[in-house]
Amino acid sequence: MKKLLSFVCVMMVATVMAGCEKEGPAEQAGEKIDNAAEHTQEKASDAGDAMQDQAEELGDKAEEATDH
């Protein structure tokens, strides 16, 4: 009886561990969403930086125009 109980416990642990290793559809979808959000955040940051650069350039040009 002890051998059977030990065997059942070992098989249950092995089954649980095997199930934890595989990513299911929800995990895969979550990873894709995370990647898309990160990509969007990077692009928005890049766009913000470009707008800041253009605003500074326009400010410099306006300052030069009023100095002359």
Distance bins in CASP14 RR format, pairs under 12 A and 6 or more apart:
PFRMAT RR
TARGET T0000
AUTHOR 0000-0000-0000
RMODE 2
METHOD distances of the structure
MODEL  1
1 7 0 0 0 0 0 1 0 0 0 0 0
1 8 0 0 0 0 0 1 0 0 0 0 0
2 8 0 0 0 0 0 1 0 0 0 0 0
2 9 0 0 0 0 0 1 0 0 0 0 0
3 9 0 0 0 0 0 1 0 0 0 0 0
3 10 0 0 0 0 0 1 0 0 0 0 0
4 10 0 0 0 0 0 1 0 0 0 0 0
4 11 0 0 0 0 0 1 0 0 0 0 0
5 11 0 0 0 0 0 1 0 0 0 0 0
5 12 0 0 0 0 0 1 0 0 0 0 0
6 12 0 0 0 0 0 1 0 0 0 0 0
6 13 0 0 0 0 0 1 0 0 0 0 0
7 13 0 0 0 0 0 1 0 0 0 0 0
7 14 0 0 0 0 0 1 0 0 0 0 0
8 14 0 0 0 0 0 1 0 0 0 0 0
8 15 0 0 0 0 0 1 0 0 0 0 0
9 15 0 0 0 0 0 1 0 0 0 0 0
9 16 0 0 0 0 0 1 0 0 0 0 0
10 16 0 0 0 0 0 1 0 0 0 0 0
10 17 0 0 0 0 0 1 0 0 0 0 0
11 17 0 0 0 0 0 1 0 0 0 0 0
11 18 0 0 0 0 0 1 0 0 0 0 0
12 18 0 0 0 0 0 1 0 0 0 0 0
12 19 0 0 0 0 0 1 0 0 0 0 0
13 19 0 0 0 0 0 1 0 0 0 0 0
13 20 0 0 0 0 0 1 0 0 0 0 0
14 20 0 0 0 0 0 1 0 0 0 0 0
14 21 0 0 0 0 0 1 0 0 0 0 0
15 21 0 0 0 0 0 1 0 0 0 0 0
15 22 0 0 0 0 0 1 0 0 0 0 0
16 22 0 0 0 0 0 1 0 0 0 0 0
19 27 0 0 0 0 0 1 0 0 0 0 0
20 27 0 0 0 0 0 1 0 0 0 0 0
21 27 0 0 0 0 0 1 0 0 0 0 0
22 28 0 0 0 0 0 1 0 0 0 0 0
23 29 0 0 0 0 1 0 0 0 0 0 0
23 30 0 0 0 0 1 0 0 0 0 0 0
23 31 1 0 0 1 0 0 0 0 0 0 0
23 32 0 0 0 0 0 1 0 0 0 0 0
24 30 0 0 0 0 1 0 0 0 0 0 0
24 31 0 0 0 0 0 1 0 0 0 0 0
25 31 0 0 0 0 0 1 0 0 0 0 0
25 32 0 0 0 0 0 1 0 0 0 0 0
26 32 0 0 0 0 0 1 0 0 0 0 0
26 33 0 0 0 0 0 1 0 0 0 0 0
27 33 0 0 0 0 0 1 0 0 0 0 0
27 34 0 0 0 0 0 1 0 0 0 0 0
28 34 0 0 0 0 0 1 0 0 0 0 0
28 35 0 0 0 0 0 1 0 0 0 0 0
29 35 0 0 0 0 0 1 0 0 0 0 0
29 36 0 0 0 0 0 1 0 0 0 0 0
30 36 0 0 0 0 1 0 0 0 0 0 0
30 37 0 0 0 0 1 0 0 0 0 0 0
30 38 0 0 0 0 0 1 0 0 0 0 0
31 37 0 0 0 0 0 1 0 0 0 0 0
31 38 0 0 0 0 0 1 0 0 0 0 0
32 38 0 0 0 0 0 1 0 0 0 0 0
32 39 0 0 0 0 0 1 0 0 0 0 0
33 39 0 0 0 0 0 1 0 0 0 0 0
33 40 0 0 0 0 0 1 0 0 0 0 0
34 40 0 0 0 0 0 1 0 0 0 0 0
34 41 0 0 0 0 0 1 0 0 0 0 0
35 41 0 0 0 0 0 1 0 0 0 0 0
35 42 0 0 0 0 0 1 0 0 0 0 0
36 42 0 0 0 0 0 1 0 0 0 0 0
36 43 0 0 0 0 0 1 0 0 0 0 0
37 43 0 0 0 0 0 1 0 0 0 0 0
37 44 0 0 0 0 0 1 0 0 0 0 0
38 44 0 0 0 0 0 1 0 0 0 0 0
38 45 0 0 0 0 0 1 0 0 0 0 0
39 45 0 0 0 0 0 1 0 0 0 0 0
39 46 0 0 0 0 0 1 0 0 0 0 0
40 46 0 0 0 0 0 1 0 0 0 0 0
40 47 0 0 0 0 0 1 0 0 0 0 0
41 47 0 0 0 0 0 1 0 0 0 0 0
41 48 0 0 0 0 0 1 0 0 0 0 0
42 48 0 0 0 0 0 1 0 0 0 0 0
42 49 0 0 0 0 0 1 0 0 0 0 0
43 49 0 0 0 0 0 1 0 0 0 0 0
43 50 0 0 0 0 0 1 0 0 0 0 0
44 50 0 0 0 0 0 1 0 0 0 0 0
44 51 0 0 0 0 0 1 0 0 0 0 0
45 51 0 0 0 0 0 1 0 0 0 0 0
45 52 0 0 0 0 0 1 0 0 0 0 0
46 52 0 0 0 0 0 1 0 0 0 0 0
46 53 0 0 0 0 0 1 0 0 0 0 0
47 53 0 0 0 0 0 1 0 0 0 0 0
47 54 0 0 0 0 0 1 0 0 0 0 0
48 54 0 0 0 0 1 0 0 0 0 0 0
48 55 0 0 0 0 1 0 0 0 0 0 0
48 56 0 0 0 0 0 1 0 0 0 0 0
49 55 0 0 0 0 0 1 0 0 0 0 0
49 56 0 0 0 0 0 1 0 0 0 0 0
50 56 0 0 0 0 0 1 0 0 0 0 0
50 57 0 0 0 0 0 1 0 0 0 0 0
51 57 0 0 0 0 0 1 0 0 0 0 0
51 58 0 0 0 0 0 1 0 0 0 0 0
52 58 0 0 0 0 0 1 0 0 0 0 0
52 59 0 0 0 0 0 1 0 0 0 0 0
53 59 0 0 0 0 0 1 0 0 0 0 0
53 60 0 0 0 0 0 1 0 0 0 0 0
54 60 0 0 0 0 0 1 0 0 0 0 0
54 61 0 0 0 0 0 1 0 0 0 0 0
55 61 0 0 0 0 0 1 0 0 0 0 0
55 62 0 0 0 0 0 1 0 0 0 0 0
56 62 0 0 0 0 0 1 0 0 0 0 0
56 63 0 0 0 0 0 1 0 0 0 0 0
57 63 0 0 0 0 0 1 0 0 0 0 0
57 64 0 0 0 0 0 1 0 0 0 0 0
58 64 0 0 0 0 0 1 0 0 0 0 0
58 65 0 0 0 0 0 1 0 0 0 0 0
59 65 0 0 0 0 1 0 0 0 0 0 0
59 66 0 0 0 0 0 1 0 0 0 0 0
59 67 0 0 0 0 0 1 0 0 0 0 0
60 66 0 0 0 0 0 1 0 0 0 0 0
60 67 0 0 0 0 0 1 0 0 0 0 0
61 67 0 0 0 0 0 1 0 0 0 0 0
61 68 0 0 0 0 0 1 0 0 0 0 0
62 68 0 0 0 0 0 1 0 0 0 0 0
END
